[in-house]
Amino acid sequence: TRDWSSDVCSSDLDVVRQIRLALRMYNPDSVGRSMATSRPLLPAWPSPALQQALDAVLLRLGDWASDSSAYYALLLEVFQVGPSAKAATLREQLLSGSFSPPAISLLDASAMGGVLAGYAGRWLDGRERIVLNGALLQSASPAQLQAVLLEELGHAFDQRLNGSRDTPGDEGERFSALIRGLTPAASAALENDQRWIR
């Protein structure tokens, strides 16, 4: 298990205003998008519920990667990526247990404005980060928390596989739904999932 205790970032507001986030606003069908805040992050760990959800998600991802055909078919469908060196590396990491998820932090619920979670390809400390609404841990079922983590990891996969070329639509929402055996909302293919913190 990874030591998450050092995953706390600065509250330098000038830098925060420049960070681009793919953020989702809550709606009954998915985790939507958008937020603006200047509040500092809170460390997300230790949280047994969050650790259990992440462990379950990583097991699911390992199972997915164990079927080469299913792995590459989903990468192509969601991220528009066929077999490549980056895709093979990601698969090997998922299979071997060496995959390193983005840092995860909580933001105070009052600052999130209804947003459940977001992903930043580059946060204040220069690393990838998933930001979770602090209230999510108090109210979400294990399945809901896993769905949110899978969505944000979908954005991380897009960043790792495609770099700065963001896949059209809300690829995180599509990835989370498909890997859980659900049909993604039709709007996810057209949705703009990018926002700036102001």
C-alpha positions in Angstrom: 0.0 0.0 0.0 1.3 3.4 -0.9 2.1 6.0 1.8 -0.3 8.9 1.1 0.7 11.0 4.1 2.9 13.4 2.1 0.2 14.2 -0.5 -0.6 17.7 0.8 -0.1 20.7 -1.5 0.4 24.4 -1.1 -2.3 27.0 -1.1 -0.5 29.3 -3.4 -3.6 31.0 -5.0 -1.8 32.5 -7.9 -0.7 29.0 -9.1 -4.0 27.5 -8.3 -5.7 30.0 -10.6 -3.5 28.7 -13.5 -4.2 25.0 -13.0 -6.5 23.3 -15.6 -8.8 20.7 -14.1 -11.2 18.2 -15.7 -13.9 18.4 -13.0 -17.3 16.9 -12.7 -20.5 18.4 -11.1 -22.8 16.0 -9.5 -25.9 14.8 -11.3 -27.8 11.5 -10.8 -26.4 9.9 -13.9 -22.7 10.7 -13.6 -20.1 12.9 -12.0 -20.5 16.2 -13.9 -17.9 19.1 -14.2 -16.7 22.6 -13.3 -15.7 24.4 -10.1 -13.7 27.5 -9.0 -12.2 27.7 -5.5 -9.3 29.2 -3.6 -9.4 27.0 -0.6 -6.4 24.8 0.3 -6.5 21.0 0.0 -6.8 18.7 2.9 -4.9 15.4 3.0 -7.2 12.5 1.9 -5.3 9.8 3.9 -5.6 7.9 6.1 -9.2 7.0 5.2 -10.1 3.3 5.4 -13.1 3.8 3.0 -11.0 5.6 0.4 -8.2 3.0 0.7 -10.7 0.1 0.4 -12.3 1.8 -2.7 -8.9 2.4 -4.3 -7.8 -1.2 -3.6 -11.1 -2.5 -5.2 -10.5 -0.2 -8.2 -7.0 -1.4 -8.7 -8.1 -5.0 -8.6 -10.8 -4.3 -11.2 -8.2 -2.6 -13.4 -5.8 -5.5 -13.0 -8.6 -7.9 -14.1 -9.4 -5.7 -17.1 -5.7 -5.6 -18.1 -5.4 -9.4 -17.8 -7.6 -9.8 -20.9 -5.5 -8.4 -23.7 -8.4 -8.2 -26.2 -10.7 -6.4 -23.7 -7.9 -4.1 -22.6 -7.0 -2.8 -26.1 -10.7 -2.7 -27.2 -11.6 -0.4 -24.3 -8.5 1.8 -24.9 -9.5 2.2 -28.5 -13.2 2.9 -27.8 -12.7 5.4 -25.0 -9.2 7.0 -25.6 -8.8 6.4 -29.3 -5.5 4.6 -28.6 -4.5 1.3 -30.3 -1.6 -0.9 -29.3 1.4 1.3 -28.5 4.4 1.4 -26.2 2.5 3.6 -23.7 -0.5 1.3 -23.7 1.7 -1.8 -23.2 3.5 -0.1 -20.3 0.2 0.9 -18.6 -1.0 -2.7 -19.1 2.1 -4.2 -17.6 1.9 -1.8 -14.6 -1.8 -2.8 -14.0 -0.9 -6.5 -14.2 2.2 -6.4 -12.0 0.7 -4.1 -9.3 3.3 -1.4 -10.0 0.7 1.1 -11.3 1.0 4.3 -9.4 -2.2 6.3 -9.2 -2.2 10.1 -9.0 -2.0 11.7 -5.6 -5.4 12.0 -4.0 -6.5 14.9 -1.8 -9.7 16.1 -0.3 -11.1 19.6 -0.7 -13.5 21.0 1.9 -17.1 20.3 0.8 -18.1 24.0 1.2 -15.5 24.9 -1.4 -16.5 22.3 -3.9 -19.9 23.9 -4.9 -21.5 20.5 -5.7 -18.5 19.0 -7.4 -17.6 15.5 -6.3 -14.2 15.1 -7.9 -11.7 16.3 -10.4 -8.4 15.4 -12.0 -5.4 17.7 -12.7 -2.7 16.5 -15.0 -0.3 18.8 -13.2 -1.0 20.2 -9.7 0.9 22.7 -7.6 3.6 20.2 -6.8 4.0 19.2 -10.5 2.3 15.8 -10.1 -1.0 14.4 -11.2 -3.8 14.8 -8.6 -7.3 13.6 -8.0 -9.3 16.0 -5.9 -12.2 14.6 -4.0 -15.0 16.5 -2.2 -14.6 15.8 1.5 -18.3 15.1 1.8 -18.0 12.3 -0.7 -16.4 10.0 1.9 -19.2 10.6 4.3 -22.1 10.0 1.9 -21.0 7.8 -0.9 -21.5 4.0 -0.9 -18.4 1.9 -1.7 -19.8 1.4 -5.3 -20.2 5.2 -5.8 -16.8 6.0 -4.5 -15.3 3.4 -6.8 -17.2 4.9 -9.8 -15.8 8.3 -9.0 -12.3 7.0 -8.7 -12.6 5.1 -12.0 -13.8 8.2 -13.7 -10.9 10.3 -12.5 -8.4 7.5 -13.3 -9.9 7.5 -16.8 -8.8 11.1 -17.1 -5.4 10.1 -15.8 -5.1 7.3 -18.4 -6.1 9.7 -21.1 -3.3 12.1 -20.0 -0.7 9.2 -19.8 -1.7 7.8 -23.1 -2.4 10.9 -25.2 -0.5 13.6 -23.4 -1.9 17.1 -24.0 -4.3 15.8 -26.7 -7.5 15.4 -24.6 -9.9 12.8 -26.0 -13.1 14.4 -27.2 -16.0 14.2 -24.8 -15.9 13.1 -21.2 -13.6 10.1 -21.5 -13.5 9.6 -17.7 -17.3 9.2 -17.5 -17.3 6.8 -20.5 -14.4 4.7 -19.0 -16.0 4.4 -15.6 -19.3 3.3 -17.0 -17.8 0.8 -19.5 -15.4 -0.8 -17.2 -18.3 -1.3 -14.7 -20.3 -3.0 -17.5 -22.7 0.0 -17.9 -23.8 2.0 -20.9 -22.4 5.6 -20.7 -24.7 8.5 -21.1 -24.9 9.6 -24.8 -24.0 13.1 -23.7 -20.6 11.9 -22.4 -19.3 11.5 -26.0 -20.0 15.2 -26.7 -19.4 16.8 -23.3 -16.5 19.3 -22.8 -14.8 18.1 -19.6 -12.2 20.8 -19.3 -12.4 23.8 -16.9 -10.0 26.4 -15.5 -9.9 27.4 -11.8 -10.3 31.2 -11.7 
